[in-house]
Amino acid sequence: MGASNRRAVIAGVCNTRQARRLEGETSRSLMVQAVRGALDDAGLDLSDVDGVGSGADGTSLIYDLRLGPAWQGSAFGIGMFDEAAAAVERGLADVVVVVAAQAGEYTDHAATAPWTRPENEFVAPWGMFTAVEFALIARRHMEVFGTTRDQLSRVAATIRNNGDRNPEAVYHGRGPFKPEDIPASRPIADPFHLLDCAMTSEGGCAAVVTTAERARSLRRKPVHILGGGADFYGPSYQYPPSWDLRGRRDGAPNGWAGARAADMAFRHAGLDRDDVDVLELYDPFSFEIIRQLEAFGFCPRGEGGAFVEDGRIELSGSHPITTDGGLMSFSHAGSNPQMMQRVIRGVQQLRGEAGPLQVPGARVALCSNGGAGALFTTVTLLGDDLP
């Protein structure tokens, strides 16, 4: 089999039901639902699977579903797709299910979600929860480049209105939102208000990664994993983030985390920024979209605030973002599911299955995870065909 036939593609995807609370479900029950749904979408069966990407849960899932002997991945977020693609292309596995889910883990509702409460000794005593860490990055940009409260509000309103129109979103029907509604919500961590921030929810998702050759006989037209990259500056949520944090090499500081990763992804894919039709950007907080647009090279550094004005990031604009409603409105379940769902949505867009939020003629999608507040950013490019 030629190298081109072993090119990795995504042949099936599935989102389970997403909700604020999924009574009677567990993380494991949702993972099983998601696996079966993604395999059914692809036209495959459990007996076809010889690899699982699910972080620490992978070994247990291999045992529970009797999938062994099988390859197991250890990455998280959209890095799980790049890792699965590498396994497929190197012949370590032929059909890899990438899966994650969360239910029943957030029970102390008097506090923020457990995945936003760092326990490290250098942040916990000072109240350095996730919103504060991302707020530090946003405030720095506002002071240096003049980014405005209204520009953050335009981002949040755009994403929340996408979710308002998405029947599968947890916050479907909650809008429409106007930019002025965002700062009218209660303050969380300056400059963020409640509607600038991701919500919390429960749900799961899965995808099937296989070879281009195998996908030819399957149910769906495959989506190609064209290129990816990752920038890490340190362990997430263990140290207060710094916009100016640098390593020993002459590269972009943490404030533009993802700049190197995006360059790498575009180089691997053989594409330019103008080739991207839809941006499924990770949206833990409104400013993170502005920051990513700069870091990924869609606008000059320091000009991301102005870039999101005039409808450019709306569905009908030149750079439509986060079309399912993202973490703010679609779902923010645990750590891995809500990161994987950026790729799930990218696949839906390229297959023309995004319903009322479909970007006409979408052929290339950029998906991202992380952010400067978390000291990392990862990027993946998807295409409906090879360039």
Summary of the structure (lengths in Angstrom):
residues: 387
radius of gyration: 19.5
end to end distance: 20.7
largest distance: 59.1
contacts: 1478
relative contact order: 0.19
helix: 39%
strand: 18%
